[in-house]
C-alpha cells in the first residue's frame, strides 16, 4: 500500500531566497510525524506546499499513490488535507459553531439548520473535551479557547491529513491532554498527523517518526522512541547544544525597580515585586494567574485602581506605555502580532520604531542610520530575512519574535519585561535569547521574565516570584527553587 502522503524533491524559491531545496517527506496512515527544525528551516513552507498555500518550484506530491498538484487550499481540503495554523484564522464576531462550520453550514432548501449546526458543533467540542458552549461568541473567549475552536474546525472536516503548527502554544495542561487524546483517536481512525513543535516533552509523548530540516534542506527521518533529544537537537542545529540554559553569573546590585501594591478592578490584588541591578526575576504561575495583567499594569497599558512604580528610588508617573518607554521600562508582549509588531512595516521600521530619535540627524529621519541599527540587531539575533525591507508579516514566528526583542534592545532601557520571550521559538534560538538576557544582566539591566515553562524559569532566574489568583503567592531564591515548590504556590498551596 502506498504512503498516505509522499513529497519528493520539493523545491520552493522566493525572490532572493531558496526556502526549500530538494526536500522529501513521507506520511503514513495512522502516524504522528513530527517536523523538526529551527525557525526558517522550512517546516511551515513545506506544509504550506502540501496544503495548497504555496506552489512548489519543483518536485512531486502524491496522496494515496495518486500524484496531485493543488492550485489552492480549496483543492487540498477537497483531497482531505487540512492545517491548524499557529496563528488563528477565525472570525471574532461569529459564534463558536459558526466558525467551526463556516462555509459548510447544514442547510435545507437554502436555509441554515441552526439547531443542527449548534448540536453538531457541541458534539465536536465535547469529543475534544472542550468546555465551551457552541453559541458563545468568539471574541469573548481567551486565546487558548479560540485555539481549541480552530482545532475543532479542522477536526470537523473528516480529514485524511491534519497538520498541527505549534498547536499547544496557548493551551493549558488540561487542554493539551484533551488535544493529545483526540490525536490518539484520529490515529486509530487512520488519519495521518503532521505535528510541528519545539517542545520535546510533547514530541516524545506523541511522536512516531520525526523528519529534521535545516536551512531548507532535508537532514534525516528518525524514530522518535529510538532517538534521544540531544541527537535530534544536534541534527536541527548542526552542532552540539551542551547547555540549554546558559545562565551567566552577573553581579547583582541594589534594588533598581519596584512595583508596589498594584490592584485592578477585576484581576490584580495588592501585587508587589522588586528587581535588583543585574538580576533576572522569573514571574511564574498558571494561566490566568495575572502575570501578563501585572506586567501590562506596570507599563500603563491597563487601568489600575492602585499601584506605584519606583526606579532607583524615584517614583515614576506612568499613565501609558509611552511614559514607560521614555523612563526606561520596556515590555516585550506575549502577543507579538497584535501588541509587539506592525505587520505591514519592514524589519528595519519595526526594530527602530521605539527609538526613532537615535536614527535622526538634524531633526530628520536618516534611512542609512535606520538600516545600520536594524542590521546590528539582525546580526546579533540571527534574524533570518531576505533583506531589511522585508515586511515582518512574511517572517516566521520565531524571527518575528526576534524583531520585537531587537526593538526593545535598541531602546537601551534600564528595565525590560519579557513576557513569554521564547514562545514559538526553536531550541537553538532560545539559547541565543537566553545568552542575550544574560549579557544584559551582566551589563546591569534589571529583567523581569514571565514564563509558563518551569524549566526556563528555573534555568534563567536569580529569584522567582509566583502568582496565584491575581496576587503574589510567594517568592524564592534560585538555590531553593524546585518545580514542586513553584507549583505548590501556583496552585494555592502553603
N, C-alpha and C positions, 0 to 999 in steps of 0.2 A: 504493500500500500504506500503511495507517495506521501511525503510530508504534507501537513496541513498548509504550511507556507514555506516556500523556498525562494530566497532572494540571492541572485548570483551576480557577482562582479558589479555591484551598484556604484555608479559614479555620479556625483552631483557637483556642478560648478556654478558659482555665483560670480558676479564681476569682482575680480581681484582676489578671489579665494576659492580653493577646491575643498568643499565641505566634506565630501566622501570620495575615497579613492579605492575603487575595486573592492568594495565590502560585500561579503557573503554572510547570510544568516538563514537558519532553518528553525522552524517551529513545528513541534509535533502535536498531535491531538492530546488533550488532557495533561499538558505540562505547563508549569510556570517557568518561563525562560527569562532570566534576569539579563538586562542590558546594562553593562558597566562601562564607566569611562569618566574622565574629568569633564568639567564644563567645556564645551567647544569640541569634544571628542567626536561628535557626530551622532549621538544616540537619538536625539529628538529629530534630527534631519532624516535619519534612516526610517524612523517610524512615520514621519510625515510623507515620505515617499510611499510607504505601504498603505497609508490611509488616504491617499489621493490628494494631499495638500500640495506636495511638490511633484514635479515630473523629473524622473532621473535623466541625466545626460546620456548615460549608457548603462547597460545591464538588463537582466531579465527577472521577472517576478512570476511565480506560479502559485495558484491556490488550488489545493486538492488535485494537483497534477495538471491543471489547465493554465496555460500562460495567459496572463492578464496585463492590461495597460489601462490604468484608471485615468480618466480625463478630469476627475474631481472627486470630492468627498462623497457626493451622492452615489456615484458608481461603486466606490469602495464599501459604503454602507449596504448597498444592494447585494454585494458579494459577502456580507456578513462580517465586515471589519469595522470596528468602532474604537475610538480613542477617548479616554478620560484625561483631558488636558490638566496640566498643573495649574494653569490659570483658568478660573471659572468662565463658562460660556453660557450664562443663564440670563433671564430677563427679570429684573428685580420687582417689577410691578405686577407680575403674574403669580398665581398660586403655585404651590409645590407640584400639584397634579398637572397643571397646565404646562409647567416647564418640562416635566417628565415626558409628556405625550405631545409636545409642540410639533405641529405639522402632521401628527398621526392620531388625532383625536377620533375616538369611536363615534360613528355617525350613522344615522338612518334618514334616508331621503334628504340628505344635505343638512340635517340638524344634528348638532353635537349632543350626544347622550351623556349628560353631565353626571348623573348618578353612577353610571358605569365607569366613567372617567375617574371619578374620585375613588370608587371602590377598587378598581384595578391598581391605581397608584398606591392606595393604602396597603393593598396586599403585597406589593413590591417592597414598600418601606418596612412592613412587618417582617418579611423574609430577610431583609438586610439587618434587622434588629435595630432600626432607626426609630426612636420615639418621637415621631413628628406627625401632626395631623396633615392630611393631604390638602386641606383647604387653607393652610397657613400661607400668608404672603411672603414671598422670598426675601424681600428687603428687611423683614422683621427678624430674620434668622441670623445666627452667628456665622462666621466664616466656615467653621467646622461643619455646621449643619448644612450650609449651602454646598459644601464639598460632597457630602453624602447624597444630596439631591442629584448632583452631577453624576455620581456613580450609579444611582438608581435609574437615571435616564438612560444610561448606556446599557445596564443590565436588562432593561425592559425591551430592548430591540432584538432579542433572541440571536445574539451574536455568535459567530463561529470563532472569531478572534477578538479579544479585548486587550487594548494597550493601556496600561496604567502608568502615567507620567508623574512620579512623585506624589502618589495619591494620599499619603498619610501626613503631609507636611503641616496640616492644620487640624488633625484629628486627635481626640483624646484616646487613652489606652482602651477604654471600653469600645469606642467606635472602631479602632484598629482591629480589635478582636472580632467584632462583627463583620468587618470587611474581609478579614482573612478566612472566617468561617464561610462567607459567601464565595470566596475564591476557591475554597475546597470543594464546595458544591458544584461550582462551574467546571472544575477539573473532572469531577465524576461524570458530568454530562458530556465530556469530550471537548469542551471549549479550550482553545489554546490561549494562554495568558502571557503577554509580554509585560514585564514589570521593570520600570526604570526607577532606581533608588540609589541613594548613597548611604543608606542605613544598613549596616552589615548584620545587625541583630535581626532585622526583617528578612534580609536576603537568606541568611542561614535558616530562618524559621520556615519559609515557604518556597524557596527556590529549588528547582530540579537541576537545571543547567544554567550556566552563565556565559555570555559572549562578551568579550572585552574589546573595546575600541580605544585607540589612542591617536590623536591628531588626524582623525578622519580615516584611519586605516584599521583593518581587522587584525587583531593580535592573536586570539585563541578562543576556543569554546571548551569549557571545563565542567565537570560535575561539581555542584556546589557542596555536596556532602563530603567529597573526597579532596577538596581544595581548601587550604587554610586562608583566613582573612588576609594575613600578611602576604601570601603568594598572590592573591587577587589584587591587592593594593600595588604590589611591585609591578604587575603587568599593566595596571592602569597608568602609573606614573613613569614607568621605565627606569625606576631606581628604587632602592630600599627606603622605606619610611620608618626609621627606627623609633622615632619619638612622636607620638600623636599630639601630645600637648607640650610644646617646647617652652615650659614655664621658665622664664629667666628671673634671676634674683635682682630686684630693684630696691634701692634704698627708700624705705618708707619714712616719710617725714611727718610734719604736723598736719592737723586737720585743715583741709583746703575748702571742702564743700560740706554744707549741712542743709538738709531738708527737714523742717520741724513742723510737726502737728498738722499734716495735710489731711483735710476732710473734704469730701464732695457730697452732694445731695443724696446720691443713691449707691455709691460704691466704696469710697475710702473712709476709714475711721481712724483718726489720730495716728497717721503714718509718719515715722521719722527715721532718718538714717544719716550717716556721715561717711565721708571718704577722705583718706589722707593722701598727701602728695606721694605719687609713685605707687599707689595701691590700686589693685583691681578688686572691686567688691562685686560678688556674684549675687544677683537677686533671683531667688528660686521660689517655686510654688506651683501648684496645679493650675490648669487652665481655669480662668475665672477668678483667680485669687486676687486680682487687682494690680498685678505687676505693671502691665502696659499703661493702665489708668494712672498709676502713681507717676510714671515717667512723663506722661503727657501733662499731668497737672503741674509737675515741676517746671516744665518749659513754657507754661502758659497756653497750651493747646486746648485744654478743657477748663471750664469754670470750676472754682473751688469755693467752699464756704469758709475755709481757714487754711493757713499754710504760709510758712516763711522760708525763704532761701537765703543762705549766707555763703559768701565767697571770701575766703581769707578773713573771716570775722566781720565782714561788712554786709549788712542786709541789702539785698537787691530788690528792685521793683520790676517784677516780670508780669506783664499783662498779655504777652503774645510771644510766639516763637521767635519773632524778630528781635524782641527785647532780650531773649535768652542768648541768641547768637551774638548780638552786639556786646554782651557782657561775658562772653567766653564759654557758654554752655551749648553744646550741640547734641541733638538726638538723631541717631540712626534708627528710623522707624521699622516696626515689624512688617508693615505692608509697604514694600518698596515701590510698587507700581502706582499706588494711589497717593502716598504721602512722601515718597523719597525721590521720585523722578518726574521729569516732564517728558513723557514718552516720545512726543513728536519733535523733541530737540536733540541735538547732536551730543556725542560723548563729550566733546570739548565744552559745550554750553552747560551741560549738567554738572560737570566737575567744577567749573568756575562760578556757578550760579550764586553761591553763598559768599563769594569773595571777589566780587567784580572790581572793587576798588584796587585790588592788587594788580589787576591787569591793565589799569588805566595809566595814561601819561598825559599830563596837561589837561586832566579832566575828560579825556577822550578814551573810549574803549579801544585797545590795541589788539587786533586779531593775532598778531605774532606772539604777544605776551600770553594771550589765552591759550594758544596752541602749545607754547612752551610749558606752561603749568600742566596742561592736560597730558602732554607726553610724559612728563615727570611721574605723574601718578599712574598712568597706564603702564609704564615700565616697572614701577615699584610693586604694583599689584598684579602684574602679568595679565592685564585685561586684554582679551582676545577680540580684536575688532579689525576689519579690513582697512579702516582709516579713521581718523579722529572726527571726521564729519558724518560718520555713520549715525543714524538715529538710534537711540538706545532701545526703541521698541523691537529692533531686529536682532538684538544681542540675546544670548542665552540667559536664563535666570541668574546663574552664578555670576556672569560678567556684569549684569545689571546691578547686582548687589555690590560688586567691587566698585562700580562707578559711584554709588552712594557713599561708600567708605572713602573714596578719593575726594569727594566733595567736602566731607567733614574734616578730613586730614588737612585739606588746604586752608581751612579757617584758622588752624593753629590755636584752637581754644584751650582753656585750662581744664575743662571737664567735658568728657564725652560719655554719653549714654548709648550703649549698644543694645538695641532690643532685638533679640534673636539674630545675632550677627552672621551666623553660618547656616541659617535655614536655606535649604535647597542648593547648598554648595558642596562640591565633591571633596573627598578626603584630602587631596593634596592642597587645594585652595584653602581649606580650613586651616591647615598647618601654617600656610603663609599668613593668613589673617591673625592667627594666634601669635606668630612671631612679631607682626606689626604692633599688636596690642602690647606685647611685652616690651618692645622698643619704646613705645610711647610712655609706658610706665617708668622705664629706666630714665627717660628724659623729664620725669617729674609730673606727667599728666595724671589726673585723678580719673579713674574709669569705673563706671557702673555697667555691669554686663548682665542683662536679663536673658535667661536661657531656660528652655524646657528640657534640655539634655543634661541629666545629672553628671555623666562623666565629664562633660565640658565645664560645668560649674565647679566640680571637684578638682579638675585638672588645671584650671586657669585662675581660680580665685585665691586671693590672700585672706579674705574674710567673706563669709556667706551670711546674707540676710534672707530669712524665709518669711513669705507672706501666706496668710490663710484667711479667707473670708473677708478680704478688704482691709486687713490690718497686718502689722508686723508681728509675727508669732514668736520670733526669736532670732538670735544670730550666734555664729560660732566661728572660731578661727580655723585656718586651713588644716592645722595638725589634728584638731579634734573632729573634723567633719567626716561623716560617712553617709552613704546613700540612705541607710536606715534612719539615722538621726534627722536628716533633712525631710524624709517622707513622714516621719512621726510628727514634726512640726507642721508640715504642709497639710496634713490631714486632721489637724486639730488635737494631736496628742500632747501630753505634757512635755 
